[in-house]
C-alpha cells in the first residue's frame, strides 16, 4: 500500500476514460473494482468520477459533441507550471489538442501528443491533486509508455517533465527505462518498436492492482470484457492485459506469491 501526501513533480496524478458506452463502463468498472460511479456533471459535459471508499480514483466521460470517444484510458502528469510544460513540450516536438484550460478551482489541464505520438494530459493542481492511493486493490500500481521511438521518448520526459531516467535493461530483446521523480520511480518506458504494428502509435497503459489475478480475469470475461494477453509472471507479480467491453485496454497486476 502507498498513501501519498503529495504527488511528486512529473508523476502520474490522474487517469480518465473516454468511452463510447458511458452506462456500460459505469457498471463494468463498478463490478470489476468495486468503484462507485458518481453522477455526471452537466457543467463539465457529462464528466464523472469513479471513487473508491469515497476517494477519487479515476474519471470518465462519453462522446464530446460530434467527436466520438476512442475508448482509451489517458494519464495526466502533474506539473507545477503548465505554461512552462507547454513551452518545453512544443520545443521537444509535442502537439496539443487544446490550450491550457481551468477546471473550476480544481486545476489547469491540457492534452497533448508527445514527440512519439502518445496521448497524455498535463495537470497543474490548485485544489485537486488527483488520486492519492496506489498499490491497493482497485487503485493504480504502475504506468508504462509503449514507445515506438524509445530514445526520443526517454529524452522527451526528461526534458519536459524533468524526470530522471533509470535504465533497467538495455538489450535488443528488452529495453526499459524507469522514470524517477526525486527518489520515487513513477513510470516506465518500454522499447516497443518491435511490438507495435504498422501505423500504431506509442501509447500509455495503466496497471491496476487486484487481489487475485485469476479471479479478476474470470470476472473481466463474465462482465463482457476480454483477456488480451497473459497472465505472465514477473518479479512484481503476475500481469495480464485486458480490455473492457468497449475496447479500452488496461493491465491488471496482483502481488507476488510469498
N, C-alpha and C positions, 0 to 999 in steps of 0.2 A: 504494500500500500504506500502511496505517496500523496500526502495532502500538502500542497504548496501554498505559501502565504502570498507569494507574488509570482508573476510569470517572468522568467529570465528573458532579457532582450534577444529578439530574433527567434524565440521559441514558438512552436505552435500554441495558440491560445484559444482557438475556436474551430469548429468543424460544422459545415452545414450541407444539407442535402437539397439538390434541385431535382424534384421528382415530378414525373408526369401523372402520378397517381397519389394524390395527397391522402385521401381516405385510406387507401390500401397501405401506404407507408406508415401512417399513424398506427395502424393496427399491427403491422408486421414487426416494427421495432419495439412496440409496447410488449408484444408477446415474446419476442426473442430476448430482449434485455431487461424486461421489467420496467421500462421507462414509462413516464406519464406524459402524454401529448397534451400540451397546453392549447388554449383556444387561439385560433389565428387572429392576427392583428389587422384590422381594417386599415389603420393608418400606415401600415408597412406592407401593403399589397398582399395580405394573407400570410405573411411570415409568422411562424410559430416556433416555440422552443419545446424540446424534449427535456424533461427533468428526471433526475434520479434522486430519490429520497429528498425531494423538494429543492434540489440544487440543479442549475442549468448544466446540461452535458452536451447538447448539440442543438442545431436549428434546422429548419426545413421550410421550403415553400414550393409552390407549383409553377405552372406556366406564367411567364411575365408578359401580360398583354398578348400580342400576336407572336411572341417568341416562345416556342415550345421548350419545355425543360429537357435537359440532355441526360438526366438520370445519372448524375455523378455526385460524389462527395467531394467537397472542396475544403482545404485547410486555410486558416489565416495565421500569419506570423505576426507577433507583436512588434511594435516599433515605438520608440519614444518620440519620434518626429517623422510623421508620414510624408511631409514635403521633402525632407532630406532623402527618405527612402525612394520616393518617386524620381527625384533627380538622379540618384545613383542607379536606379533600375533602368532608366532611359539611357544613361551613359553605358550601361552594361548590355544593352540590346533588348530590353523588355518592351512589350507593347501593352497598352491599357484599354480596359473595357469602358471605364468611365473615370472622371476626375475624382479627387477625394470628396467624400460626402458624409456630413454629420449624420449620426443615427441618434436622434433626440439628444439626451445628455449622457448617453452611454459611451460614445467614442466616435472616431472618424475612420471610415473604411475606404478602400479602393480594391479593385480586382484587376489582375494583370496576367499576362503570359510571360514567364521568364525567358531567358535567352535560348532555351532549348524547346520552348513551346508548351511547357507545363503551366496549367492554370493554377493560380493561388490568389489569396487575398492578403492584404496588409491591414493591420488594425492598430490604431493609436488609442489606447484606452483613456477614458475620462472617469466615468462611474463604474464601468463594467470591464473587468479584466479578462473574462472568459471562463472556461472550465477550470476548476482548481483541484480536482481529484483525478489521479491516474492509477493504473495498475490494480484497480478493484474491478470485480465483475461488472460489466456494463459501462466501463469507462475506457478511454483510450490508453493504450500502453506503448505505442510506437508510431512513428510517421516515417514514410520512406518514399523517396523520389526514384522512380524507374526512369533513368536518364538515357536518352538516345546519344547525347554528346556528354559523356561523363566529365571530362576535364572542364568543359565550358560550364557545366552545372556547378561543380565544386568552386570554380572561380566566381561565379555569379553570387552564390550565397555567402561567400567570404567577403566579397566587395560590398554587396548591398546590405546584408543583414549583420555583417561583422561577426559571423560565426567562424570559429576556428576549425579547420579540417583535421581529423584524426584518422589516418589511413589504417584500416582494419585488415585489408587484403589487397594485394596488387599483382595478381596473376591474370593471365589471359582467361583462365577458367572462371575466376571470381574476383571482381574488382569492386571494393566497397570502402566508403569513407563515412565516418560519423561526423556530425556537425556539433560543435561544442560551444555552449554559452557559459562563460565563467568556468566552473568546474563540472558543469552538467551536460551530458550528452542528450541532445534534444531531438535529433532526427538523423536519418541516414540517406546516403545517395548510393544507389546501385548502378553499376555499368550494365545497362540493359540493351546495349547496341546490338547484341546478337540474339536478343529475345523478343524484341518488338517487331511486329510485322511491318511490311512495306506501308508507308504512309501513316503509321501510328505514331502519334506524338508522345513525348515524355509525359509522365503523369505522376501525381502524388497518390499514395494509398494510405489509408488509416488502418491500424491494427486495433481491434477491440479485445479487451480481456474477458475471458469466460472461465467458469469453474471447471467444466468438463467439456473438452472439445468434441468428443464423440456424441454426447447428448445434444450439444449445440448444433452440430452438423445435421443430425437427425431432425432437429426442430426447424432448421432452415428449410429443409426439403418439405417437411409437413406443412409449413406456412406458405409454400409456393415459390420459395427461392431455389437456388441451385448451387451445388458444390462444384466449383470450377477446377480446383486442384488441391491435393493433399487429403488428409493431414500428413505433414512431413515433420520428422524430428529435427530439433535444433537445440543448441546449447541453452536457449531461452525458453524451451518448452515446445510442444507440438503446434504447428502453424498450418492453417488452411486458408485458401482463397475462395470466397463465395460471392454470390450476388443476390440482391433482393428480387422480388417478382417483377420489378420494372427494369432490372438490369444493372442497377448501381453496384459497383464492385467494392468490396472491402475484405479485410482479413480478420481472422479470429486466432487468438493465441491463448492457450492455457498454461499454467505454471508447470515447470518440470516436475516429474515424479521424484519424491525424496524417499 
